């Protein structure tokens, strides 16, 4: 299928839609970063041990899994935009309750519902962008989602750092509340921005066609690509859906292999994006560096550096993803992550334990660990970070996109929860070196899985994905 002439595309409108949709990524990143630096406050406020801390932090991820699973199906029924609006409301409510409540059960419930919002936005934002973006630049535009995720992370690190500095540490008081609570309350600001901005973007034309609202879809497509292209596109979209039934969860199934091969491919990238341990740095970066023997202030500073490095890495992806493709970048990322994770594991293995059982590292080993961690973050954010979301948003045929996103989103956030829940106990039980050795093995395995099973999606129209996975 020939690509559309670039001059027909209303890139100003496409860019505005992308900017709004990716605020969902900012929320995702901000919450991931906000919890970083609050562990000391959570332990003190709710008398938590390591397992209790893991559950409290991870309760967001259980909500993310539920939200990601439900969002895909609900978006097929009610529309992408409506479910993103619901997500913004849930996120706002969850942020306020987490920042104010003194009851641990209520805190966990609020964190779960906030997680549902994050999970919904995480799968719907890239899917929505894929459904309005031109194929030739779809990867580049969807990569903005990861830029916003890391911007949200970095913004949270910066806010946490200055709140802790203003209060003396994360337990210090500001305006009647400890600083760690302000770290949660600050999440309300991007949630309000997201809720307001969503009022100004159109519904996905692919959802509108599938709902029998073809004139509305034609109007949206005309604004995006011009009248002639809109008419052709409506016909293509209509033809990509099954004539005998609306999209349903059963569309992901295939006789003999349980799931269609394309869904298995989606599950591989969804799960292994987490098994390489990236969210240990995102969620527990401050704790990780303090385990390595640095102060809270220095740990928060290193989080900010990691965030800034990550943003730079994603711009490399944006420049390359539509030129060399998704699969080569994933392979490069897997190799680089395996090497840098191995270096981190080695550095941690050379440290010693003090009388209290805390890891101590000399300055030279600490420098090796910091450099390796930042190299790891670069490789992740130049490959698996953005490309997993790009591919989940574009790799599935229209008929099963919502259902496949539900399955893969559930798996992705389930893997995220497993890694985050297990890290505190693994770090104190197995040790940091052994824990990072497991992440190294996962990165190595991911290389061979991508090489063997993942298809390339660069440059293909979404309607061209129809033949994948058994149709």
C-alpha positions in Angstrom: 0.0 0.0 0.0 1.4 3.4 -1.0 2.1 5.9 1.8 0.1 9.1 1.8 1.7 12.2 0.4 3.2 14.0 3.3 1.7 17.4 2.2 -1.8 16.1 2.7 -1.3 15.5 6.4 -2.4 18.2 8.8 0.7 17.8 11.0 -0.3 20.7 13.2 -3.5 18.9 14.2 -1.7 15.5 14.5 0.9 17.0 16.7 -1.7 18.7 18.9 -3.5 15.4 19.4 -0.2 13.6 20.2 0.7 16.3 22.7 -2.6 15.8 24.6 -2.7 12.0 24.4 0.8 11.7 25.7 0.0 13.6 28.9 -1.3 10.2 29.9 2.4 9.1 29.6 3.4 12.0 31.8 1.0 10.8 34.5 2.4 7.3 34.2 5.9 8.5 34.5 5.2 11.0 37.3 3.5 8.4 39.5 6.4 6.0 38.9 8.8 8.7 39.9 6.8 10.2 42.8 6.9 7.0 44.8 10.7 7.2 44.5 11.9 8.9 47.6 8.7 8.2 49.7 9.7 4.8 51.0 11.1 6.1 54.3 7.9 8.1 54.9 5.7 5.1 54.0 7.6 2.8 56.4 7.4 5.4 59.2 3.7 6.3 58.7 2.3 2.8 58.3 4.9 0.7 60.2 5.9 -1.4 57.1 8.5 -4.1 56.8 10.1 -4.9 53.5 7.2 -7.0 52.3 4.7 -4.5 53.4 6.6 -1.7 51.5 6.7 -3.9 48.4 2.9 -4.5 48.6 2.2 -0.8 49.3 4.3 0.4 46.4 3.2 -2.5 44.2 -0.6 -1.9 44.9 -0.5 0.7 42.2 0.8 -1.9 39.7 -2.1 -4.3 40.6 -4.4 -1.4 39.6 -2.3 -0.8 36.5 -2.8 -4.5 35.4 -6.6 -4.2 36.0 -6.8 -0.8 34.3 -4.8 -2.0 31.3 -6.9 -5.1 30.9 -10.2 -3.3 31.2 -9.2 -0.2 29.2 -8.7 -2.0 25.9 -12.1 -3.7 26.0 -13.9 -0.6 27.4 -12.3 1.6 24.7 -13.8 -0.7 22.0 -17.2 -0.2 23.6 -17.2 3.4 24.7 -14.3 5.0 22.8 -10.7 5.9 23.4 -11.4 9.4 24.5 -14.0 8.7 27.1 -11.9 6.1 28.8 -8.9 8.5 28.9 -11.2 11.1 30.6 -12.2 8.5 33.2 -8.5 7.7 33.7 -7.7 11.3 34.4 -10.5 11.6 37.0 -9.3 8.4 38.7 -5.7 9.6 38.8 -6.7 13.0 40.3 -8.8 11.3 43.0 -6.1 8.8 43.8 -3.4 11.4 44.1 -5.3 13.5 46.6 -6.3 10.6 48.8 -2.8 9.1 48.8 -1.4 12.5 49.9 -4.0 13.1 52.7 -5.1 9.8 54.2 -3.6 8.4 57.5 -5.3 5.0 56.9 -3.1 2.4 55.3 -6.0 0.5 53.8 -7.4 3.6 52.2 -4.0 4.6 50.9 -3.6 1.2 49.2 -7.2 1.4 47.7 -6.4 4.9 46.4 -3.1 3.7 45.0 -4.9 0.8 43.3 -7.5 3.1 41.6 -4.7 5.5 40.6 -3.0 2.5 39.1 -6.1 1.7 37.1 -5.8 5.2 35.6 -2.1 4.7 34.8 -2.7 1.3 33.3 -5.5 2.6 31.1 -3.5 5.6 29.9 -0.4 3.5 29.3 -2.2 1.3 26.7 -4.7 3.8 25.2 -2.4 6.7 24.6 0.0 4.9 22.2 -3.0 3.0 20.6 -4.8 6.3 20.1 -1.7 8.0 18.6 -1.2 5.0 16.2 -4.8 5.4 15.1 -4.5 9.0 14.0 -0.8 9.2 13.0 0.5 8.8 9.4 2.3 5.4 8.9 5.6 7.1 7.7 6.1 8.9 11.1 3.9 6.8 13.4 6.9 5.4 15.3 8.4 8.8 15.8 5.2 10.3 17.1 4.4 7.3 19.3 7.9 7.6 20.8 6.7 10.9 22.3 4.8 8.7 24.8 8.1 7.5 26.2 9.5 11.0 26.2 6.6 12.1 28.3 6.9 9.0 30.6 10.6 9.9 31.3 9.7 13.6 31.5 7.2 12.7 34.2 9.7 10.6 36.0 12.3 13.3 35.9 9.8 16.0 36.9 8.8 13.9 39.9 12.5 13.3 40.8 13.1 17.1 40.7 10.0 17.9 42.7 10.9 15.2 45.3 14.4 16.5 45.5 13.4 20.1 46.2 10.6 19.1 48.6 13.1 16.9 50.6 15.6 19.8 50.6 13.0 22.3 51.7 11.9 20.1 54.6 15.3 18.8 55.5 14.5 15.2 54.4 11.4 13.3 53.2 10.1 13.1 56.8 10.4 16.9 57.4 7.3 19.0 57.6 6.0 21.6 55.0 2.8 23.5 55.6 1.6 20.9 58.1 2.3 17.8 56.1 5.5 15.7 55.8 7.4 16.3 52.5 6.7 12.7 51.3 3.0 13.4 51.3 3.5 16.5 49.2 5.3 14.2 46.7 1.9 12.4 46.2 -0.3 15.5 46.3 1.8 17.1 43.5 0.5 14.4 41.1 -2.9 16.2 41.1 -1.4 19.0 38.9 -0.7 16.9 35.7 -4.0 15.0 36.2 -6.0 18.3 36.0 -4.0 19.4 32.9 -4.8 16.0 31.3 -8.5 16.1 32.1 -8.8 19.7 30.7 -6.8 19.0 27.5 -8.8 15.9 26.6 -11.8 18.0 26.0 -10.1 19.4 22.8 -9.2 16.3 20.9 -11.4 14.2 18.6 -12.4 10.5 19.1 -10.4 7.9 17.2 -11.7 7.5 13.6 -11.2 3.7 13.8 -13.5 3.5 16.9 -16.0 5.7 15.2 -16.2 3.5 12.0 -16.5 0.4 14.1 -19.4 2.1 16.0 -21.3 2.9 12.9 -20.5 6.6 13.1 -18.9 6.8 9.7 -19.8 10.5 9.0 -18.1 11.5 12.3 -15.1 9.4 11.3 -15.0 11.0 7.9 -15.0 14.4 9.4 -12.1 13.6 11.7 -10.1 12.0 8.9 -10.8 15.0 6.6 -9.3 17.3 9.2 -6.3 15.0 9.5 -5.7 14.0 5.8 -8.0 15.8 3.5 -11.4 14.9 1.9 -10.1 12.5 -0.8 -7.9 10.5 1.6 -10.7 10.5 4.2 -13.2 8.7 1.9 -10.6 6.0 1.0 -9.6 5.5 4.6 -13.1 5.0 5.8 -13.6 2.2 3.3 -10.3 0.6 4.3 -11.1 0.8 8.0 -14.5 -0.6 7.5 -13.1 -3.5 5.6 -10.6 -4.3 8.3 -13.3 -5.2 10.8 -15.1 -8.5 10.8 -18.5 -8.3 9.2 -20.2 -10.8 11.5 -19.4 -9.4 14.9 -18.0 -6.5 16.9 -14.5 -6.8 18.4 -14.5 -9.2 21.3 -11.9 -10.8 23.6 -12.3 -14.1 21.8 -10.6 -12.5 18.7 -7.2 -13.1 20.3 -7.7 -16.8 20.4 -6.4 -19.3 17.8 -7.0 -23.1 17.6 -4.0 -25.1 18.7 -1.8 -22.3 20.1 -4.4 -20.8 22.5 -3.5 -17.3 21.3 -2.8 -15.9 17.8 0.9 -15.8 17.1 0.9 -12.0 16.9 -0.6 -11.9 20.5 2.2 -14.2 21.7 4.7 -11.7 20.1 3.1 -8.9 21.9 3.3 -10.8 25.2 7.0 -11.4 24.7 7.8 -7.6 24.5 5.3 -6.7 27.2 6.7 -9.1 29.8 10.5 -8.9 29.0 10.3 -5.1 29.1 9.8 -5.6 32.8 11.9 -8.7 33.5 15.1 -6.7 32.7 14.4 -4.8 36.0 14.0 -1.2 34.7 11.4 -0.3 37.2 13.7 -1.2 40.1 15.6 2.0 39.1 12.4 3.9 38.5 10.5 2.9 41.7 13.4 2.1 44.0 16.2 4.3 42.6 16.7 6.2 45.9 16.5 2.9 47.9 18.9 1.2 45.5 21.6 3.9 45.8 21.2 4.1 49.5 21.7 0.3 49.7 24.9 1.0 47.7 26.0 3.3 50.5 25.2 6.9 49.4 23.1 9.5 51.3 19.4 10.3 50.6 20.4 13.7 49.0 23.0 12.0 46.7 20.5 9.2 45.8 17.9 11.7 44.7 20.5 13.7 42.7 21.4 10.4 40.9 17.7 9.8 40.1 17.6 13.2 38.4 20.7 12.5 36.3 19.2 9.1 35.3 16.0 10.8 34.2 17.8 13.4 32.1 20.0 10.7 30.5 16.8 8.8 29.6 15.2 11.7 27.8 18.3 12.1 25.7 18.3 8.4 24.8 14.7 8.6 23.6 15.5 11.3 21.1 17.9 8.9 19.5 15.0 6.4 19.1 12.8 9.1 17.6 15.4 9.8 14.9 15.9 6.1 14.0 12.7 4.2 14.7 11.0 4.9 11.3 14.3 4.6 9.4 15.9 1.4 10.6 12.8 -0.2 12.1 11.7 -1.5 15.5 13.3 -4.9 15.6 17.0 -3.8 15.1 16.6 -1.3 17.9 15.2 -3.9 20.2 18.1 -6.3 19.5 20.7 -3.5 20.1 18.9 -2.6 23.3 18.9 -6.2 24.6 22.6 -6.6 24.0 23.5 -3.3 25.6 21.3 -3.9 28.6 22.7 -7.4 29.2 26.3 -6.0 29.2 25.5 -3.0 31.5 23.4 -5.0 33.9 26.2 -7.5 34.1 28.6 -4.7 35.0 26.2 -3.5 37.8 26.0 -7.0 39.2 29.8 -7.3 39.2 30.2 -3.9 41.0 27.6 -4.8 43.6 29.3 -8.2 44.1 32.6 -6.5 45.1 31.0 -4.5 47.9 31.0 -5.5 51.6 28.3 -5.6 54.2 28.5 -3.5 57.4 27.5 -4.7 60.9 23.8 -3.9 60.1 23.9 -5.9 56.9 23.9 -2.8 54.6 25.9 -2.9 51.4 29.0 -0.7 51.4 31.0 0.2 48.3 34.1 2.2 47.9 34.1 5.3 45.6 35.6 3.6 42.6 33.1 0.7 42.7 30.3 3.2 43.2 31.4 5.1 40.1 31.3 1.8 38.1 27.8 1.1 39.3 26.6 4.6 38.5 28.1 4.6 35.0 26.8 1.1 34.3 23.3 2.1 35.5 23.2 5.1 33.3 24.4 3.1 30.3 21.7 0.6 31.0 19.1 3.4 31.2 20.3 4.7 27.8 20.0 1.4 26.1 16.6 0.8 27.6 15.2 4.1 26.7 16.7 4.0 23.2 15.0 0.7 22.6 12.6 -1.3 24.8 11.2 1.7 26.6 9.5 3.4 23.7 9.4 0.6 21.2 7.3 -1.8 23.3 4.6 0.9 23.5 5.0 1.7 19.8 4.5 -1.9 18.8 1.6 -2.7 21.1 -0.2 0.3 19.7 0.3 -0.6 16.1 1.1 -4.3 15.7 -2.4 -5.7 16.0 -5.2 -5.7 13.4 -8.0 -3.3 14.0 -10.4 -6.1 14.8 -8.4 -7.4 17.8 -6.4 -4.3 18.8 -8.5 -3.6 22.0 -8.6 -7.2 23.1 -4.9 -7.8 22.4 -4.0 -4.6 24.3 -6.1 -5.9 27.2 -4.2 -9.2 27.3 -0.7 -7.7 26.7 -1.4 -4.8 29.1 -2.4 -7.2 31.8 0.8 -9.2 31.3 3.0 -6.1 31.1 1.7 -4.7 34.4 1.6 -8.1 36.0 5.3 -8.5 35.2 6.0 -5.0 36.5 4.2 -5.8 39.8 6.2 -9.1 40.2 9.5 -7.3 39.7 8.6 -4.4 42.1 7.0 -6.6 44.7 10.0 -9.0 44.8 12.9 -6.4 44.8 13.0 -5.4 48.4 13.0 -9.0 49.7 15.4 -10.1 46.9 17.8 -7.3 47.6 18.0 -8.0 51.3 17.8 -11.8 50.9 19.7 -12.8 47.8 21.7 -9.5 47.6 21.9 -6.8 45.0 24.6 -8.6 42.9 22.5 -11.8 42.6 19.3 -9.8 41.9 20.9 -7.9 39.1 22.4 -11.2 37.7 18.8 -12.4 37.2 17.9 -9.2 35.3 21.1 -9.7 33.2 19.9 -13.2 32.2 16.5 -11.8 31.3 18.1 -9.2 29.0 20.1 -11.9 27.3 17.1 -14.1 26.8 15.1 -11.2 25.4 17.6 -10.8 22.6 17.0 -14.3 21.3 13.2 -14.1 21.7 13.0 -10.9 19.6 15.3 -12.4 17.0 13.2 -15.5 16.7 9.6 -14.3 17.1 9.0 -10.6 16.6 7.8 -9.2 13.3 8.7 -5.8 11.9 6.0 -3.1 11.8 7.8 0.0 10.5 6.1 1.8 7.6 3.0 -0.4 7.5 -0.5 1.0 7.6 -2.6 -0.3 10.5 -5.0 -1.9 8.0 -2.1 -3.9 6.6 -1.7 -5.7 10.0 -4.9 -7.6 9.2 -3.1 -10.7 7.8 -1.1 -11.3 10.9 -1.9 -14.0 13.4 -4.2 -16.3 11.6 -6.8 -14.1 9.8 
